[in-house]
Amino acid sequence: MTVGMCTAPSTDLGPDRADRERRMAEIFAANARPLRRFLLRQSSGQAQAADDLLQETMLRAWRKMDELPDNAESVRRWLFTVARNLAIDAARAKLARPVEVCGADVTWVQSIQDTYDELLDRATLREVLMQLTPEHRTVLVALYYRDVSVAEAAERIGIPEGTVRSRSFYALRTVREMLTRSSTAG
């Protein structure tokens, strides 16, 4: 764990600014580690969230420097109170937002709409294939459903490769036309 402190820009000039920076450095050195551990527990072990809350706590201390008590124990109680309130506010804000999905690959999850669309596509394709001539349908099923090469399809069907290519071309053109007509009609 690396906890560092940056000095905040100040509009003050002169020795008062140096005193403020020195005091803030002392407050930070005395309280940063225990505060961060506390904030890690408050943020369910999320280091980035704990660091953000620690930074915000220290920023508020910087802004209220003139109002902070002189007693180190009182300053620590004040810091822990501020940190606790910030953690509660962050938790409430997180509950008000939708659940965040970080790093999880959910692309494999199929939505209900996808399933419905897939079923509809299959039914439409089956209907279109049934309207083709048996020769065209046989070629498309061999090439695209059984996933064989043109040479294998020609051998299985018992026709030349050129005929397989020709039937495939005309069958796909016919399927495209039928699908275009059905999509513009619906």
N, C-alpha and C positions, 0 to 999 in steps of 0.2 A: 504494500500500500504506500503510495506516494501522495502526501498531502503537502501542498505548497501554498504560499500566500502571495498574492499580488497586492501592491499598494494601490488603493483607489485614487483616481485623480481628485484633487481638492482645489477649491477656489481660494483656500487660505494661503497666505504667504508668510514666511518668517518662521521663528522658533516654535510657535504654537503648532504649526503643521508637523514639525519634527517630533514634538511631544505626542501628538495624536498618532502618528505612524508608529512610534516606539510603543505606545500603550496598546495599539491594535496588534502589533507583533507579539507582545507579551500575552495578550488575551488569546490570540490564535495558538501560540505555542503551548499554553497551559490547557486549552480546551478542545482543540481540533480532533485529536485522536479519540477521546471518550465520546465526543459528540458524533463522530462518524460511526463508531460502533453502535451507539444508540440509534442513529438514523438507519443503519443497515438492518437492524431488527425491525424498525418501524416500516421499512420499505421491502420487507420479505426477502432480504438478502440481495436486492438489486443494487449493485455498486454504483452504477451511473445515477440512479435516482437518489441514493444517499449522498453522493458527491454534489449533486445539484442542490439538494436541501441544505447541505453544509455551507455551500457557497452563499446561498440566499440568507442563511442565518448570520453568517459573518458580514455580509453586506448590510444587513439591518443593524448589526452592532456598530459598524462603521458610521452609519447614518445617525445613530443615537448615541454616539460616543460621549457627547457632553452630558447626557442624561443618565449614563450608566453609573451605578454605585462604585465607590472606591474599593470596597471589600471584594476580594477575589471570589469568595464563596457566593456572595450575592450576585456577582457577574455570571458565575457558572449557572446558578439557578435561573437567572434571566435568560441565558443562552439556551438552556434545556427547555424552558417554557416556550420560547420562540420556535425552537426546532420541533418540539412536539406539535405545536399549533400548525406549523407549515406542513408537517407530515400528515396531520389529519386533513388539512385542506387539500393536499395532493391526493389522498385516498378518496375523498369525496368527489373531487374533480374526475378521478379515474372511473368511479362508479357512474358518473353522469354521462360518460362517453361510451360508445360501443366497445366491445372487447377488442383489444389489439392482438393481432396475430403476428408474432415476430419470429422470423426464421423457420417457421413450420411450413413445409411444402404441402399445401392442401389442393394442389392441382389434380391429384389423383381422385379426389372426391367428386363423384358425378352428381349433378343436381337433378332434381325431379324433372325440371324442364328439359334437360339434356336427354333423359331417358324417354320422355314423351316424344321429343323431336326425333330421336333415333328410331323409335317404333313407327312413327309416322313416315319417316324416310324409307324404312324397310317395306312398309305396306305399299307405298307409292311405287317404289322400284319393282316390287313383285308384280304389281298391276301392269306396269309398263312392259316388263319382260314378257308377260303372258300375251301381250298384244303383238309381239314380234313374231316373225316367221320362225319355225323350229330351227332352221339352219342358223339364222342370226343369233337366236337365243343360245344355242349350243356353243357357238364360238365365244360369246361374251361370258358365259358361265365358266368355260374352260380357262379363258384368259384372266378374268377378274375374280371369280369366286374360288376357283381351284388354284389360281395363281401359278399357272404354268407358262412356259415360254411359247412363242409362236411355233417353233419347231416341234415341241412336245404336243401342243394342241393339234397340229397337223397330223402327227403320227397317231394320236389317240382317236381322232375323228375319222382319219383315213382320207384326207384331202390334201392338196398341195399347200405349201406355206403361203404362197401368193394369194390363194383363195381365202385362207384364214385372215390375212391382212385386209383383203378387200371386204369380206363379210364383216369384220370388226369395224372398219371405217364406216360402212353404210349402217350397221346396227347402232353404233354410237351416235351417228347423225340423226337417225330416227328417234332414238331415246331422248336426245337433246330437244328435238322438235316437240315430242310429246310432253316432256316436262315443262317446256316453255309455254305450251298451250294450256296445260293444267294450272300453271302458276298465274297466268294472266286471266284465266277463267275464274279462279278462286279468289 
